[in-house]
Amino acid sequence: METNSKLTVFLTVLVIGCGGLPKPRNAPNEPGPLLESIDRRDAALKSLTADLNVEIWQRNERVKLRQYLAADDQGRLRIEVVSPFGTPLMTLASDGSRLMIFDSKKGRFFLGPVTQDALSRLLPVPMTPPELASLLRGAVPRIQPIKTRLDWDSKMGRLRVQLTSDRRSQLIFFEPEHYRVTRLETRLNGRILYTVMMGDYSGTGDEVIPRRVRFEVPKDGLRIDMKIKDASLNPQLASEVFTLSPPRGIVVEPIP
């Protein structure tokens, strides 16, 4: 009996040492159940408000911020960058069709269509506001694939779904027990646009959110670490949350 136990330990160490974690026996053999789990959580997470601690690293520069976030399943988004005393420094709001940015430090108000370039003024990630709103409320934005494939990443111990369209592709990594997404890689013409890593999930059932999120944009040498301090799942959010009006005397400028 002791010999068998030692043999089991030896074989386990050998497998791990060779870089291969075995695929769980009850793991799915096709991507349907994993993609369905994303859809369920997307439907369960209607809205989110949260306070965030944010660190932005770009090459050798580092900036620490505090942000307030509101996002919903209609692609609407509000992000406020606040001072250590809670005073808003910059606010971005999107009602789904318009993007509004108020820079209170410079006294400037910008208005324009919802675009990725406009969003990058406040958060430099290659995403549209609806994509970012989806991700920040705990959902996973997906491309519309032509092909899907499931395999097992033995090095990471993760189920991996690959989605492929004409120009874009995504790799979505799932932990095998609860099918929670731990990593998302999005590529354009084979080149990584961004990587998102998610962890420290909290909540029950399908109403779970990652409390730690990291964005990486290799092309720009950019990393953004987000840590949720306080969050409220599925609050009722008025339309006014996602709109901004220029203060009196401030000229409305088009977003460059």
C-alpha positions in Angstrom: 0.0 0.0 0.0 2.8 2.4 0.9 4.6 1.5 -2.4 1.5 2.3 -4.4 1.1 5.7 -2.6 4.7 6.6 -3.3 4.3 5.6 -7.0 1.2 7.8 -7.3 3.1 10.8 -5.9 6.1 10.1 -8.2 3.9 9.9 -11.3 2.0 13.1 -10.3 5.3 15.0 -9.9 6.6 13.5 -13.1 3.5 14.7 -15.1 3.7 18.2 -13.6 7.4 18.3 -14.0 7.0 17.5 -17.7 4.8 20.5 -18.1 1.5 18.6 -18.5 -1.6 18.8 -16.3 -4.1 16.1 -17.2 -7.5 17.2 -18.6 -10.3 16.5 -16.1 -12.4 13.4 -17.0 -15.7 15.3 -16.8 -14.5 18.2 -19.0 -16.6 18.9 -22.1 -15.4 17.7 -25.5 -16.9 20.6 -27.5 -17.1 24.4 -26.8 -20.9 24.6 -26.5 -21.1 24.3 -22.7 -18.3 26.8 -22.1 -19.8 29.4 -24.5 -23.2 28.8 -22.9 -21.7 29.6 -19.5 -20.5 33.0 -20.8 -24.0 33.7 -22.2 -25.7 32.8 -18.8 -23.4 35.1 -16.9 -23.9 37.9 -19.5 -27.7 37.6 -19.0 -27.4 37.4 -15.2 -25.2 40.6 -14.9 -27.4 43.4 -16.1 -25.5 46.2 -14.4 -22.6 47.0 -12.1 -21.3 49.9 -10.1 -17.9 49.7 -8.4 -15.0 51.7 -7.0 -11.7 50.7 -8.5 -8.1 51.1 -7.7 -6.2 51.4 -11.0 -2.5 51.2 -11.8 -1.4 52.1 -15.3 2.1 51.0 -16.5 3.4 52.2 -19.8 7.0 51.2 -20.4 8.8 52.9 -17.5 6.0 55.2 -16.4 3.5 54.4 -13.6 0.3 56.1 -12.7 -2.1 55.2 -9.8 -5.7 56.3 -10.0 -9.0 55.8 -8.3 -12.1 55.4 -10.5 -15.8 55.1 -10.1 -17.5 52.8 -12.6 -21.0 52.2 -13.8 -21.9 49.9 -16.7 -24.9 48.0 -18.0 -25.9 45.4 -20.6 -27.0 48.1 -23.1 -23.4 49.0 -23.6 -23.7 52.2 -21.6 -20.7 53.2 -19.5 -19.6 55.8 -17.0 -16.0 56.2 -15.7 -15.0 58.9 -13.2 -11.3 59.5 -12.3 -11.3 61.0 -8.9 -8.7 62.5 -6.6 -7.6 61.0 -3.3 -10.2 63.4 -1.8 -13.0 62.1 -4.0 -13.2 65.1 -6.3 -13.8 64.1 -10.0 -10.8 64.9 -12.2 -12.2 63.5 -15.5 -15.5 61.9 -16.4 -16.4 59.8 -19.4 -20.0 58.8 -20.1 -21.5 56.9 -23.0 -25.2 56.4 -23.6 -24.6 53.9 -26.3 -24.5 56.4 -29.2 -22.7 59.4 -27.8 -19.5 59.8 -25.9 -19.1 62.7 -23.5 -15.9 63.6 -21.7 -15.5 66.3 -19.1 -12.0 67.3 -18.1 -12.6 69.3 -14.9 -8.9 70.0 -14.5 -8.7 71.8 -17.8 -12.3 73.0 -17.9 -13.0 71.3 -21.3 -16.0 69.3 -22.5 -15.9 67.0 -25.5 -18.8 65.3 -27.3 -18.7 62.9 -30.2 -19.7 59.4 -31.5 -18.9 56.3 -29.6 -15.5 55.2 -31.0 -12.5 53.3 -29.8 -10.2 56.3 -30.5 -12.4 58.6 -28.3 -12.3 56.1 -25.4 -8.6 55.9 -25.6 -8.4 59.5 -24.2 -9.4 58.2 -20.8 -8.5 54.5 -20.9 -5.9 53.5 -23.6 -7.2 50.0 -24.5 -8.1 49.0 -28.1 -11.8 48.4 -27.3 -15.0 50.2 -28.1 -17.0 51.6 -25.1 -19.7 48.8 -25.4 -16.9 46.1 -25.4 -15.3 47.7 -22.4 -18.7 48.1 -20.6 -19.4 44.4 -21.2 -16.0 43.4 -19.8 -16.1 45.7 -16.8 -19.5 44.5 -15.6 -18.1 40.9 -15.6 -19.1 39.7 -19.0 -16.9 38.6 -21.8 -17.1 40.4 -25.2 -16.9 37.9 -28.0 -16.4 38.1 -31.7 -18.9 36.4 -34.1 -16.9 33.3 -35.1 -16.8 31.4 -38.3 -15.0 28.6 -36.6 -14.8 27.4 -33.0 -12.4 24.9 -31.4 -11.9 23.5 -28.0 -8.7 22.1 -26.6 -6.9 21.6 -23.3 -3.9 23.8 -22.3 -2.0 21.3 -20.1 0.6 23.9 -19.1 -2.0 26.3 -17.7 -4.5 23.7 -16.7 -7.2 25.5 -18.6 -9.9 24.7 -21.2 -9.2 26.9 -24.2 -11.8 27.9 -26.8 -10.6 29.5 -30.0 -13.0 31.7 -32.0 -12.0 32.7 -35.5 -13.5 35.1 -38.0 -12.2 36.7 -41.2 -9.6 39.0 -39.5 -10.1 38.5 -35.8 -9.6 35.6 -33.5 -9.9 35.1 -29.8 -8.6 32.6 -27.2 -10.7 32.3 -24.1 -9.3 30.3 -21.2 -11.7 28.7 -18.6 -10.9 27.1 -15.3 -12.3 23.6 -15.6 -14.4 23.4 -12.4 -16.8 26.4 -12.7 -16.0 27.5 -16.3 -15.0 30.9 -15.1 -12.9 32.9 -17.7 -9.4 33.6 -16.5 -7.8 34.9 -19.7 -9.0 36.5 -23.0 -6.7 37.1 -25.9 -7.9 39.1 -28.9 -5.9 39.2 -32.2 -6.3 41.1 -35.4 -4.6 39.5 -38.5 -2.7 37.2 -36.1 -1.3 40.1 -34.0 -2.4 40.4 -30.4 -4.5 43.5 -29.8 -5.0 43.0 -26.1 -4.9 40.4 -23.4 -7.2 40.4 -20.4 -6.6 38.4 -17.2 -9.3 37.9 -14.7 -9.3 36.4 -11.2 -10.5 36.6 -7.6 -14.1 36.0 -8.5 -16.8 36.8 -6.0 -20.5 36.1 -6.0 -22.8 33.1 -6.3 -24.3 31.2 -9.2 -24.0 33.1 -12.5 -23.8 36.4 -10.7 -20.1 36.4 -10.3 -17.5 39.1 -11.2 -13.7 39.1 -11.2 -12.3 41.5 -8.6 -8.9 41.6 -10.2 -8.6 42.5 -13.9 -5.4 43.1 -15.9 -5.3 44.6 -19.4 -2.1 44.2 -21.5 -1.5 45.9 -24.9 1.8 44.5 -26.1 2.1 46.9 -29.0 2.1 50.0 -26.7 4.0 48.4 -23.8 0.9 49.0 -21.7 -0.5 47.3 -18.6 -3.5 48.3 -16.6 -4.2 46.6 -13.3 -7.7 47.1 -11.8 -8.8 46.0 -8.4 -12.5 46.3 -7.4 -12.9 47.7 -3.8 -16.7 47.8 -3.6 -19.2 46.6 -6.1 -23.0 46.4 -6.4 -24.4 43.8 -8.8 -27.5 44.6 -10.8 -28.4 48.0 -9.3 -31.2 50.1 -11.0 -29.4 52.8 -13.0 -31.1 55.8 -14.3 -30.4 57.1 -17.9 -28.9 60.2 -16.4 -26.0 58.2 -15.0 -24.8 57.7 -18.6 -25.1 61.3 -19.8 -23.1 64.5 -19.1 -24.0 68.1 -19.6 -21.4 70.8 -19.9 -21.1 73.2 -17.0 -22.3 76.8 -17.7 -19.8 78.7 -19.7 -17.9 75.6 -21.0 -17.8 75.3 -24.8 -18.7 71.9 -26.2 -15.8 70.7 -28.4 -15.8 67.7 -30.9 -13.7 64.8 -29.8 -10.5 64.9 -31.8 
